Amino acid sequence: MATYQLVEKHTIEHHNEYYEVRTTEEEKEPRSLFFSTNEENLEEVAADIVADHLPSVKKWTVIPHRKDN
């Protein structure tokens, strides 16, 4: 199982690098979960997050975010 930590939107500024799993299902409002991880395989980590927290979602994407210095 992948190692990750969900991050609240208001605490994102405290992380140098974080990722977003955004739902992309048609006819539904997009939802996002933000997370940080040291794992190299982001798709695998994101799939675990979706399975754990959004089990009914079939379409999603991973968006990397990096804090600019």
N, CA, C and O atoms as a Maestro MAE file, in Angstrom:
{
 s_m_m2io_version
 :::
 2.0.0
}

f_m_ct {
 s_m_title
 :::
 protein
 m_atom[276] {
  # First column is atom index #
  i_m_mmod_type
  r_m_x_coord
  r_m_y_coord
  r_m_z_coord
  i_m_residue_number
  s_m_chain_name
  s_m_pdb_residue_name
  s_m_pdb_atom_name
  i_m_atomic_number
  :::
  1 25 0.839 -1.186 0.000 1 A "MET " " N  " 7
  2 3 0.000 0.000 0.000 1 A "MET " " CA " 6
  3 2 0.883 1.248 0.000 1 A "MET " " C  " 6
  4 15 1.907 1.290 0.682 1 A "MET " " O  " 8
  5 25 0.494 2.230 -0.743 2 A "ALA " " N  " 7
  6 3 1.242 3.472 -0.872 2 A "ALA " " CA " 6
  7 2 1.150 4.300 0.402 2 A "ALA " " C  " 6
  8 15 0.164 4.236 1.135 2 A "ALA " " O  " 8
  9 25 2.191 5.073 0.646 3 A "THR " " N  " 7
  10 3 2.230 5.959 1.802 3 A "THR " " CA " 6
  11 2 1.908 7.376 1.342 3 A "THR " " C  " 6
  12 15 2.544 7.904 0.430 3 A "THR " " O  " 8
  13 25 0.920 7.979 1.978 4 A "TYR " " N  " 7
  14 3 0.539 9.344 1.633 4 A "TYR " " CA " 6
  15 2 -0.072 10.019 2.852 4 A "TYR " " C  " 6
  16 15 -0.428 9.362 3.830 4 A "TYR " " O  " 8
  17 25 -0.185 11.325 2.778 5 A "GLN " " N  " 7
  18 3 -0.856 12.107 3.816 5 A "GLN " " CA " 6
  19 2 -1.780 13.087 3.123 5 A "GLN " " C  " 6
  20 15 -1.340 13.893 2.303 5 A "GLN " " O  " 8
  21 25 -3.072 13.020 3.453 6 A "LEU " " N  " 7
  22 3 -3.997 14.012 2.904 6 A "LEU " " CA " 6
  23 2 -3.680 15.361 3.530 6 A "LEU " " C  " 6
  24 15 -3.304 15.443 4.699 6 A "LEU " " O  " 8
  25 25 -3.836 16.410 2.747 7 A "VAL " " N  " 7
  26 3 -3.504 17.760 3.176 7 A "VAL " " CA " 6
  27 2 -4.744 18.624 3.031 7 A "VAL " " C  " 6
  28 15 -5.389 18.613 1.982 7 A "VAL " " O  " 8
  29 25 -5.081 19.366 4.062 8 A "GLU " " N  " 7
  30 3 -6.210 20.293 3.983 8 A "GLU " " CA " 6
  31 2 -5.833 21.464 3.089 8 A "GLU " " C  " 6
  32 15 -4.688 21.915 3.094 8 A "GLU " " O  " 8
  33 25 -6.790 21.951 2.329 9 A "LYS " " N  " 7
  34 3 -6.526 23.024 1.363 9 A "LYS " " CA " 6
  35 2 -5.889 24.243 2.029 9 A "LYS " " C  " 6
  36 15 -5.013 24.876 1.440 9 A "LYS " " O  " 8
  37 25 -6.315 24.580 3.240 10 A "HIS " " N  " 7
  38 3 -5.789 25.773 3.905 10 A "HIS " " CA " 6
  39 2 -4.371 25.586 4.450 10 A "HIS " " C  " 6
  40 15 -3.754 26.569 4.859 10 A "HIS " " O  " 8
  41 25 -3.834 24.366 4.472 11 A "THR " " N  " 7
  42 3 -2.466 24.142 4.950 11 A "THR " " CA " 6
  43 2 -1.481 23.884 3.818 11 A "THR " " C  " 6
  44 15 -0.305 23.618 4.065 11 A "THR " " O  " 8
  45 25 -1.949 23.961 2.594 12 A "ILE " " N  " 7
  46 3 -1.093 23.676 1.437 12 A "ILE " " CA " 6
  47 2 0.150 24.569 1.425 12 A "ILE " " C  " 6
  48 15 1.226 24.119 1.033 12 A "ILE " " O  " 8
  49 25 0.016 25.807 1.841 13 A "GLU " " N  " 7
  50 3 1.136 26.742 1.782 13 A "GLU " " CA " 6
  51 2 2.326 26.288 2.620 13 A "GLU " " C  " 6
  52 15 3.431 26.806 2.451 13 A "GLU " " O  " 8
  53 25 2.118 25.330 3.519 14 A "HIS " " N  " 7
  54 3 3.199 24.844 4.372 14 A "HIS " " CA " 6
  55 2 3.966 23.691 3.731 14 A "HIS " " C  " 6
  56 15 4.927 23.192 4.317 14 A "HIS " " O  " 8
  57 25 3.567 23.270 2.563 15 A "HIS " " N  " 7
  58 3 4.216 22.153 1.877 15 A "HIS " " CA " 6
  59 2 4.946 22.659 0.638 15 A "HIS " " C  " 6
  60 15 4.401 23.457 -0.126 15 A "HIS " " O  " 8
  61 25 6.177 22.195 0.439 16 A "ASN " " N  " 7
  62 3 6.934 22.594 -0.744 16 A "ASN " " CA " 6
  63 2 6.398 21.934 -2.003 16 A "ASN " " C  " 6
  64 15 6.427 22.521 -3.085 16 A "ASN " " O  " 8
  65 25 5.909 20.714 -1.853 17 A "GLU " " N  " 7
  66 3 5.397 19.979 -2.994 17 A "GLU " " CA " 6
  67 2 4.181 19.178 -2.537 17 A "GLU " " C  " 6
  68 15 4.214 18.519 -1.498 17 A "GLU " " O  " 8
  69 25 3.128 19.242 -3.311 18 A "TYR " " N  " 7
  70 3 1.937 18.461 -3.001 18 A "TYR " " CA " 6
  71 2 1.234 18.121 -4.305 18 A "TYR " " C  " 6
  72 15 1.568 18.646 -5.367 18 A "TYR " " O  " 8
  73 25 0.266 17.243 -4.204 19 A "TYR " " N  " 7
  74 3 -0.431 16.756 -5.384 19 A "TYR " " CA " 6
  75 2 -1.933 16.855 -5.161 19 A "TYR " " C  " 6
  76 15 -2.410 16.918 -4.028 19 A "TYR " " O  " 8
  77 25 -2.647 16.867 -6.240 20 A "GLU " " N  " 7
  78 3 -4.102 16.954 -6.199 20 A "GLU " " CA " 6
  79 2 -4.688 15.821 -7.026 20 A "GLU " " C  " 6
  80 15 -4.276 15.595 -8.163 20 A "GLU " " O  " 8
  81 25 -5.642 15.116 -6.455 21 A "VAL " " N  " 7
  82 3 -6.443 14.162 -7.214 21 A "VAL " " CA " 6
  83 2 -7.757 14.870 -7.488 21 A "VAL " " C  " 6
  84 15 -8.485 15.216 -6.558 21 A "VAL " " O  " 8
  85 25 -8.066 15.089 -8.764 22 A "ARG " " N  " 7
  86 3 -9.296 15.794 -9.133 22 A "ARG " " CA " 6
  87 2 -10.173 14.853 -9.942 22 A "ARG " " C  " 6
  88 15 -9.717 14.215 -10.891 22 A "ARG " " O  " 8
  89 25 -11.432 14.779 -9.554 23 A "THR " " N  " 7
  90 3 -12.364 13.949 -10.307 23 A "THR " " CA " 6
  91 2 -12.657 14.621 -11.644 23 A "THR " " C  " 6
  92 15 -12.694 15.848 -11.743 23 A "THR " " O  " 8
  93 25 -12.866 13.796 -12.673 24 A "THR " " N  " 7
  94 3 -13.104 14.327 -14.021 24 A "THR " " CA " 6
  95 2 -14.328 13.686 -14.660 24 A "THR " " C  " 6
  96 15 -14.424 13.597 -15.884 24 A "THR " " O  " 8
  97 25 -15.252 13.246 -13.833 25 A "GLU " " N  " 7
  98 3 -16.452 12.609 -14.364 25 A "GLU " " CA " 6
  99 2 -17.396 13.652 -14.951 25 A "GLU " " C  " 6
  100 15 -17.630 14.709 -14.366 25 A "GLU " " O  " 8
  101 25 -17.930 13.324 -16.124 26 A "GLU " " N  " 7
  102 3 -18.852 14.237 -16.794 26 A "GLU " " CA " 6
  103 2 -20.135 14.376 -15.988 26 A "GLU " " C  " 6
  104 15 -20.559 13.447 -15.300 26 A "GLU " " O  " 8
  105 25 -20.739 15.541 -16.084 27 A "GLU " " N  " 7
  106 3 -22.025 15.835 -15.457 27 A "GLU " " CA " 6
  107 2 -21.981 15.821 -13.931 27 A "GLU " " C  " 6
  108 15 -23.027 15.788 -13.281 27 A "GLU " " O  " 8
  109 25 -20.792 15.845 -13.363 28 A "LYS " " N  " 7
  110 3 -20.661 15.939 -11.907 28 A "LYS " " CA " 6
  111 2 -19.681 17.047 -11.591 28 A "LYS " " C  " 6
  112 15 -18.720 17.273 -12.326 28 A "LYS " " O  " 8
  113 25 -19.931 17.732 -10.498 29 A "GLU " " N  " 7
  114 3 -19.031 18.792 -10.045 29 A "GLU " " CA " 6
  115 2 -17.680 18.172 -9.666 29 A "GLU " " C  " 6
  116 15 -17.650 17.186 -8.929 29 A "GLU " " O  " 8
  117 25 -16.563 18.728 -10.153 30 A "PRO " " N  " 7
  118 3 -15.254 18.178 -9.793 30 A "PRO " " CA " 6
  119 2 -15.001 18.264 -8.289 30 A "PRO " " C  " 6
  120 15 -15.390 19.234 -7.639 30 A "PRO " " O  " 8
  121 25 -14.358 17.256 -7.754 31 A "ARG " " N  " 7
  122 3 -13.940 17.241 -6.358 31 A "ARG " " CA " 6
  123 2 -12.436 17.057 -6.324 31 A "ARG " " C  " 6
  124 15 -11.870 16.424 -7.216 31 A "ARG " " O  " 8
  125 25 -11.786 17.594 -5.320 32 A "SER " " N  " 7
  126 3 -10.336 17.469 -5.218 32 A "SER " " CA " 6
  127 2 -9.943 17.010 -3.825 32 A "SER " " C  " 6
  128 15 -10.551 17.394 -2.826 32 A "SER " " O  " 8
  129 25 -8.911 16.180 -3.785 33 A "LEU " " N  " 7
  130 3 -8.235 15.816 -2.550 33 A "LEU " " CA " 6
  131 2 -6.770 16.166 -2.750 33 A "LEU " " C  " 6
  132 15 -6.189 15.860 -3.791 33 A "LEU " " O  " 8
  133 25 -6.179 16.804 -1.758 34 A "PHE " " N  " 7
  134 3 -4.784 17.205 -1.832 34 A "PHE " " CA " 6
  135 2 -3.975 16.286 -0.934 34 A "PHE " " C  " 6
  136 15 -4.420 15.903 0.148 34 A "PHE " " O  " 8
  137 25 -2.761 15.933 -1.403 35 A "PHE " " N  " 7
  138 3 -1.949 15.021 -0.614 35 A "PHE " " CA " 6
  139 2 -0.465 15.268 -0.843 35 A "PHE " " C  " 6
  140 15 -0.059 15.875 -1.834 35 A "PHE " " O  " 8
  141 25 0.329 14.782 0.098 36 A "SER " " N  " 7
  142 3 1.780 14.778 -0.052 36 A "SER " " CA " 6
  143 2 2.243 13.336 0.064 36 A "SER " " C  " 6
  144 15 1.603 12.514 0.720 36 A "SER " " O  " 8
  145 25 3.358 13.043 -0.579 37 A "THR " " N  " 7
  146 3 3.885 11.684 -0.565 37 A "THR " " CA " 6
  147 2 5.354 11.702 -0.940 37 A "THR " " C  " 6
  148 15 5.829 12.624 -1.603 37 A "THR " " O  " 8
  149 25 6.065 10.677 -0.508 38 A "ASN " " N  " 7
  150 3 7.448 10.471 -0.939 38 A "ASN " " CA " 6
  151 2 7.520 9.371 -1.993 38 A "ASN " " C  " 6
  152 15 8.598 9.058 -2.499 38 A "ASN " " O  " 8
  153 25 6.401 8.805 -2.312 39 A "GLU " " N  " 7
  154 3 6.353 7.722 -3.279 39 A "GLU " " CA " 6
  155 2 6.686 8.231 -4.678 39 A "GLU " " C  " 6
  156 15 6.370 9.370 -5.022 39 A "GLU " " O  " 8
  157 25 7.320 7.390 -5.474 40 A "GLU " " N  " 7
  158 3 7.674 7.764 -6.841 40 A "GLU " " CA " 6
  159 2 6.533 7.529 -7.823 40 A "GLU " " C  " 6
  160 15 6.418 8.247 -8.816 40 A "GLU " " O  " 8
  161 25 5.695 6.542 -7.562 41 A "ASN " " N  " 7
  162 3 4.627 6.210 -8.492 41 A "ASN " " CA " 6
  163 2 3.341 6.929 -8.086 41 A "ASN " " C  " 6
  164 15 2.529 6.388 -7.336 41 A "ASN " " O  " 8
  165 25 3.169 8.138 -8.583 42 A "LEU " " N  " 7
  166 3 2.018 8.961 -8.192 42 A "LEU " " CA " 6
  167 2 0.691 8.347 -8.599 42 A "LEU " " C  " 6
  168 15 -0.290 8.459 -7.865 42 A "LEU " " O  " 8
  169 25 0.643 7.706 -9.750 43 A "GLU " " N  " 7
  170 3 -0.618 7.100 -10.205 43 A "GLU " " CA " 6
  171 2 -1.083 6.018 -9.222 43 A "GLU " " C  " 6
  172 15 -2.275 5.897 -8.941 43 A "GLU " " O  " 8
  173 25 -0.143 5.244 -8.711 44 A "GLU " " N  " 7
  174 3 -0.479 4.195 -7.748 44 A "GLU " " CA " 6
  175 2 -0.973 4.799 -6.429 44 A "GLU " " C  " 6
  176 15 -1.951 4.328 -5.849 44 A "GLU " " O  " 8
  177 25 -0.289 5.838 -5.970 45 A "VAL " " N  " 7
  178 3 -0.701 6.524 -4.748 45 A "VAL " " CA " 6
  179 2 -2.090 7.126 -4.941 45 A "VAL " " C  " 6
  180 15 -2.960 6.979 -4.083 45 A "VAL " " O  " 8
  181 25 -2.294 7.799 -6.065 46 A "ALA " " N  " 7
  182 3 -3.591 8.423 -6.341 46 A "ALA " " CA " 6
  183 2 -4.696 7.371 -6.420 46 A "ALA " " C  " 6
  184 15 -5.801 7.603 -5.929 46 A "ALA " " O  " 8
  185 25 -4.418 6.237 -7.021 47 A "ALA " " N  " 7
  186 3 -5.417 5.171 -7.114 47 A "ALA " " CA " 6
  187 2 -5.801 4.683 -5.722 47 A "ALA " " C  " 6
  188 15 -6.973 4.407 -5.468 47 A "ALA " " O  " 8
  189 25 -4.833 4.572 -4.819 48 A "ASP " " N  " 7
  190 3 -5.130 4.176 -3.434 48 A "ASP " " CA " 6
  191 2 -6.000 5.230 -2.740 48 A "ASP " " C  " 6
  192 15 -6.931 4.889 -2.011 48 A "ASP " " O  " 8
  193 25 -5.694 6.502 -2.969 49 A "ILE " " N  " 7
  194 3 -6.471 7.581 -2.355 49 A "ILE " " CA " 6
  195 2 -7.909 7.544 -2.860 49 A "ILE " " C  " 6
  196 15 -8.850 7.644 -2.072 49 A "ILE " " O  " 8
  197 25 -8.077 7.402 -4.166 50 A "VAL " " N  " 7
  198 3 -9.425 7.338 -4.737 50 A "VAL " " CA " 6
  199 2 -10.173 6.136 -4.169 50 A "VAL " " C  " 6
  200 15 -11.339 6.256 -3.793 50 A "VAL " " O  " 8
  201 25 -9.523 4.990 -4.102 51 A "ALA " " N  " 7
  202 3 -10.171 3.791 -3.566 51 A "ALA " " CA " 6
  203 2 -10.563 3.970 -2.102 51 A "ALA " " C  " 6
  204 15 -11.618 3.499 -1.679 51 A "ALA " " O  " 8
  205 25 -9.714 4.652 -1.326 52 A "ASP " " N  " 7
  206 3 -9.976 4.844 0.105 52 A "ASP " " CA " 6
  207 2 -11.006 5.923 0.396 52 A "ASP " " C  " 6
  208 15 -11.807 5.779 1.319 52 A "ASP " " O  " 8
  209 25 -10.997 7.014 -0.387 53 A "HIS " " N  " 7
  210 3 -11.792 8.199 -0.037 53 A "HIS " " CA " 6
  211 2 -12.894 8.552 -1.031 53 A "HIS " " C  " 6
  212 15 -13.826 9.277 -0.684 53 A "HIS " " O  " 8
  213 25 -12.801 8.051 -2.262 54 A "LEU " " N  " 7
  214 3 -13.803 8.347 -3.302 54 A "LEU " " CA " 6
  215 2 -14.119 7.063 -4.068 54 A "LEU " " C  " 6
  216 15 -13.938 7.018 -5.285 54 A "LEU " " O  " 8
  217 25 -14.583 6.027 -3.388 55 A "PRO " " N  " 7
  218 3 -14.703 4.716 -4.029 55 A "PRO " " CA " 6
  219 2 -15.653 4.646 -5.227 55 A "PRO " " C  " 6
  220 15 -15.512 3.748 -6.058 55 A "PRO " " O  " 8
  221 25 -16.598 5.548 -5.338 56 A "SER " " N  " 7
  222 3 -17.538 5.490 -6.463 56 A "SER " " CA " 6
  223 2 -17.022 6.229 -7.706 56 A "SER " " C  " 6
  224 15 -17.653 6.167 -8.761 56 A "SER " " O  " 8
  225 25 -15.902 6.915 -7.596 57 A "VAL " " N  " 7
  226 3 -15.348 7.698 -8.699 57 A "VAL " " CA " 6
  227 2 -14.569 6.788 -9.645 57 A "VAL " " C  " 6
  228 15 -13.744 5.982 -9.215 57 A "VAL " " O  " 8
  229 25 -14.842 6.931 -10.931 58 A "LYS " " N  " 7
  230 3 -14.169 6.125 -11.951 58 A "LYS " " CA " 6
  231 2 -13.147 6.922 -12.761 58 A "LYS " " C  " 6
  232 15 -12.172 6.353 -13.252 58 A "LYS " " O  " 8
  233 25 -13.359 8.236 -12.906 59 A "LYS " " N  " 7
  234 3 -12.467 9.068 -13.718 59 A "LYS " " CA " 6
  235 2 -11.851 10.152 -12.846 59 A "LYS " " C  " 6
  236 15 -12.557 10.897 -12.167 59 A "LYS " " O  " 8
  237 25 -10.525 10.231 -12.876 60 A "TRP " " N  " 7
  238 3 -9.799 11.206 -12.083 60 A "TRP " " CA " 6
  239 2 -8.445 11.476 -12.719 60 A "TRP " " C  " 6
  240 15 -8.005 10.737 -13.599 60 A "TRP " " O  " 8
  241 25 -7.786 12.538 -12.270 61 A "THR " " N  " 7
  242 3 -6.463 12.890 -12.761 61 A "THR " " CA " 6
  243 2 -5.612 13.375 -11.593 61 A "THR " " C  " 6
  244 15 -6.137 13.815 -10.571 61 A "THR " " O  " 8
  245 25 -4.296 13.289 -11.756 62 A "VAL " " N  " 7
  246 3 -3.357 13.770 -10.746 62 A "VAL " " CA " 6
  247 2 -2.734 15.070 -11.256 62 A "VAL " " C  " 6
  248 15 -2.272 15.143 -12.395 62 A "VAL " " O  " 8
  249 25 -2.726 16.088 -10.404 63 A "ILE " " N  " 7
  250 3 -2.152 17.381 -10.751 63 A "ILE " " CA " 6
  251 2 -1.042 17.691 -9.748 63 A "ILE " " C  " 6
  252 15 -1.326 17.853 -8.561 63 A "ILE " " O  " 8
  253 25 0.227 17.778 -10.195 64 A "PRO " " N  " 7
  254 3 1.306 18.134 -9.271 64 A "PRO " " CA " 6
  255 2 1.326 19.635 -9.030 64 A "PRO " " C  " 6
  256 15 1.037 20.418 -9.935 64 A "PRO " " O  " 8
  257 25 1.663 20.033 -7.819 65 A "HIS " " N  " 7
  258 3 1.811 21.447 -7.457 65 A "HIS " " CA " 6
  259 2 3.152 21.598 -6.752 65 A "HIS " " C  " 6
  260 15 3.470 20.845 -5.831 65 A "HIS " " O  " 8
  261 25 3.921 22.559 -7.185 66 A "ARG " " N  " 7
  262 3 5.199 22.855 -6.537 66 A "ARG " " CA " 6
  263 2 5.213 24.320 -6.146 66 A "ARG " " C  " 6
  264 15 4.794 25.192 -6.908 66 A "ARG " " O  " 8
  265 25 5.701 24.571 -4.947 67 A "LYS " " N  " 7
  266 3 5.805 25.946 -4.481 67 A "LYS " " CA " 6
  267 2 7.015 26.593 -5.152 67 A "LYS " " C  " 6
  268 15 8.115 26.041 -5.118 67 A "LYS " " O  " 8
  269 25 6.815 27.742 -5.752 68 A "ASP " " N  " 7
  270 3 7.918 28.462 -6.374 68 A "ASP " " CA " 6
  271 2 8.698 29.192 -5.288 68 A "ASP " " C  " 6
  272 15 8.123 29.730 -4.342 68 A "ASP " " O  " 8
  273 25 10.002 29.198 -5.443 69 A "ASN " " N  " 7
  274 3 10.851 29.883 -4.440 69 A "ASN " " CA " 6
  275 2 10.813 31.365 -4.634 69 A "ASN " " C  " 6
  276 15 11.461 32.102 -3.890 69 A "ASN " " O  " 8
  :::
 }
 m_bond[275] {
  # First column is bond index #
  i_m_from
  i_m_to
  i_m_order
  :::
  1 1 2 1
  2 2 3 1
  3 3 4 2
  4 3 5 1
  5 5 6 1
  6 6 7 1
  7 7 8 2
  8 7 9 1
  9 9 10 1
  10 10 11 1
  11 11 12 2
  12 11 13 1
  13 13 14 1
  14 14 15 1
  15 15 16 2
  16 15 17 1
  17 17 18 1
  18 18 19 1
  19 19 20 2
  20 19 21 1
  21 21 22 1
  22 22 23 1
  23 23 24 2
  24 23 25 1
  25 25 26 1
  26 26 27 1
  27 27 28 2
  28 27 29 1
  29 29 30 1
  30 30 31 1
  31 31 32 2
  32 31 33 1
  33 33 34 1
  34 34 35 1
  35 35 36 2
  36 35 37 1
  37 37 38 1
  38 38 39 1
  39 39 40 2
  40 39 41 1
  41 41 42 1
  42 42 43 1
  43 43 44 2
  44 43 45 1
  45 45 46 1
  46 46 47 1
  47 47 48 2
  48 47 49 1
  49 49 50 1
  50 50 51 1
  51 51 52 2
  52 51 53 1
  53 53 54 1
  54 54 55 1
  55 55 56 2
  56 55 57 1
  57 57 58 1
  58 58 59 1
  59 59 60 2
  60 59 61 1
  61 61 62 1
  62 62 63 1
  63 63 64 2
  64 63 65 1
  65 65 66 1
  66 66 67 1
  67 67 68 2
  68 67 69 1
  69 69 70 1
  70 70 71 1
  71 71 72 2
  72 71 73 1
  73 73 74 1
  74 74 75 1
  75 75 76 2
  76 75 77 1
  77 77 78 1
  78 78 79 1
  79 79 80 2
  80 79 81 1
  81 81 82 1
  82 82 83 1
  83 83 84 2
  84 83 85 1
  85 85 86 1
  86 86 87 1
  87 87 88 2
  88 87 89 1
  89 89 90 1
  90 90 91 1
  91 91 92 2
  92 91 93 1
  93 93 94 1
  94 94 95 1
  95 95 96 2
  96 95 97 1
  97 97 98 1
  98 98 99 1
  99 99 100 2
  100 99 101 1
  101 101 102 1
  102 102 103 1
  103 103 104 2
  104 103 105 1
  105 105 106 1
  106 106 107 1
  107 107 108 2
  108 107 109 1
  109 109 110 1
  110 110 111 1
  111 111 112 2
  112 111 113 1
  113 113 114 1
  114 114 115 1
  115 115 116 2
  116 115 117 1
  117 117 118 1
  118 118 119 1
  119 119 120 2
  120 119 121 1
  121 121 122 1
  122 122 123 1
  123 123 124 2
  124 123 125 1
  125 125 126 1
  126 126 127 1
  127 127 128 2
  128 127 129 1
  129 129 130 1
  130 130 131 1
  131 131 132 2
  132 131 133 1
  133 133 134 1
  134 134 135 1
  135 135 136 2
  136 135 137 1
  137 137 138 1
  138 138 139 1
  139 139 140 2
  140 139 141 1
  141 141 142 1
  142 142 143 1
  143 143 144 2
  144 143 145 1
  145 145 146 1
  146 146 147 1
  147 147 148 2
  148 147 149 1
  149 149 150 1
  150 150 151 1
  151 151 152 2
  152 151 153 1
  153 153 154 1
  154 154 155 1
  155 155 156 2
  156 155 157 1
  157 157 158 1
  158 158 159 1
  159 159 160 2
  160 159 161 1
  161 161 162 1
  162 162 163 1
  163 163 164 2
  164 163 165 1
  165 165 166 1
  166 166 167 1
  167 167 168 2
  168 167 169 1
  169 169 170 1
  170 170 171 1
  171 171 172 2
  172 171 173 1
  173 173 174 1
  174 174 175 1
  175 175 176 2
  176 175 177 1
  177 177 178 1
  178 178 179 1
  179 179 180 2
  180 179 181 1
  181 181 182 1
  182 182 183 1
  183 183 184 2
  184 183 185 1
  185 185 186 1
  186 186 187 1
  187 187 188 2
  188 187 189 1
  189 189 190 1
  190 190 191 1
  191 191 192 2
  192 191 193 1
  193 193 194 1
  194 194 195 1
  195 195 196 2
  196 195 197 1
  197 197 198 1
  198 198 199 1
  199 199 200 2
  200 199 201 1
  201 201 202 1
  202 202 203 1
  203 203 204 2
  204 203 205 1
  205 205 206 1
  206 206 207 1
  207 207 208 2
  208 207 209 1
  209 209 210 1
  210 210 211 1
  211 211 212 2
  212 211 213 1
  213 213 214 1
  214 214 215 1
  215 215 216 2
  216 215 217 1
  217 217 218 1
  218 218 219 1
  219 219 220 2
  220 219 221 1
  221 221 222 1
  222 222 223 1
  223 223 224 2
  224 223 225 1
  225 225 226 1
  226 226 227 1
  227 227 228 2
  228 227 229 1
  229 229 230 1
  230 230 231 1
  231 231 232 2
  232 231 233 1
  233 233 234 1
  234 234 235 1
  235 235 236 2
  236 235 237 1
  237 237 238 1
  238 238 239 1
  239 239 240 2
  240 239 241 1
  241 241 242 1
  242 242 243 1
  243 243 244 2
  244 243 245 1
  245 245 246 1
  246 246 247 1
  247 247 248 2
  248 247 249 1
  249 249 250 1
  250 250 251 1
  251 251 252 2
  252 251 253 1
  253 253 254 1
  254 254 255 1
  255 255 256 2
  256 255 257 1
  257 257 258 1
  258 258 259 1
  259 259 260 2
  260 259 261 1
  261 261 262 1
  262 262 263 1
  263 263 264 2
  264 263 265 1
  265 265 266 1
  266 266 267 1
  267 267 268 2
  268 267 269 1
  269 269 270 1
  270 270 271 1
  271 271 272 2
  272 271 273 1
  273 273 274 1
  274 274 275 1
  275 275 276 2
  :::
 }
}
